[in-house]
Amino acid sequence: MENRLRVLRAETGISQGELALKLGVSRQTINAVETDKYDPSLPLALRLAKVFGVPVDAIFLDDWTPDDQR
C-alpha cells in the first residue's frame, strides 16, 4: 500500500514533528508511515484524514483487486 502523506505534509507546510504532536504519536511513527515501514492503525488513519481534510483513500492508495474481479 502506498501513501501520499509526505506530499500532503509538503502541501500544507507541516513538519513530521508538528504532525506527530497533533496526532499524539512520535515523529518516528510519522516517518515510518511515510516510508511504508508501518501501516497505521485505523484510528490513526482516520485522524490523519481529519487533519488534512481529505478521505482516508486520498492518503492511502491500494491497488489490490479481489480475485473474482481480475
Secondary structure, DSSP 8 states (H G I E B T S, - for coil): -EE-HHHHHHHHT--HHHHHHHHTS-HHHHHHHHTTS----HHHHHHHHHHHTS-GGGTEE-----GGG-
